[in-house]
Amino acid sequence: MIADMFDVFFFDLDGVIYIGGETTPGAATVLDALRSMGKTIRFLTNNPTTRVRIADRLRGHGIAAEMDEIVTAGSATAKYLAGEGIERAWVIGEQGLHKEVELAGILSANEADCEAVVVGWDDAATLSTIRRAASAIRKGARFVATNIDSTFPSPDGPVMAVGALVEALRVGSGQEPAVVGKPFAPMFREALHSVDAPPQRVVMTGDTPEVDILGAHRAGVTAILMGDAPVPGEGDFRRPDGRIISLPDLLDPSKSVVRWTPPPTE
């Protein structure tokens, strides 16, 4: 079974562990079983809120979780900024992102004195905010995005996500952002550095080929697609190494995956 093939399990959250306020079928039981087998678990989410809030949400779903098992787009962005030597940032995002950046020792700034403009989802962002942020970037501030997801799953279907704000800023500033979250390297790099296993012993389970599967493969990690999303053909980095309908399939003796190997280059 798939659970026997790997030492470390990375899980996306929205669409894999839960959808809105509902836990996906068997999620809590499967995670408990993996832990009882000695497996290491990490939760990777492009939600930029605090790890404390994510841990509380997981516990509300009956799933044990500690802060050091969670990598959010917010925590990864804060570490990225600190690693780049950024001391002052204008954060356009919800309170959780502000908190993670603050915990990394980075001071809050505005368009006049920021070294970086950091963009996450912000329901309160206005066209005026975008104009001022684009101006700051044109004047030399770094352009950093937590992620560029165009939508996220909800009980009512896909809902517009932070990618819309990032695209507006890209057009307004004429600059491309440094993107931290999946499918880009910083989030997977942080997660891999937190575990005692090579990428070959790690597997990612996600529900989006262009985010979870692509990001895992870029990091050299085997990737499983959960759900019925269409997949690209052979040789495409977005093509999963296996697919499951629900998390209990990880414990099904009849299920398996082909370990990730990069397609040949010409």
Helices and strands as residue ranges (DSSP letters): G 2-4, E 8-11, E 18-19, E 22-23, H 27-36, E 40-45, H 51-60, G 67-69, E 70-72, H 73-83, E 88-92, H 95-103, E 107-108, E 116-119, H 127-138, E 142-145, E 151-152, E 159-160, H 163-173, E 178-179, H 185-193, G 199-201, E 202-206, I 209-213, H 214-218, E 222-226, E 242-244, G 247-251
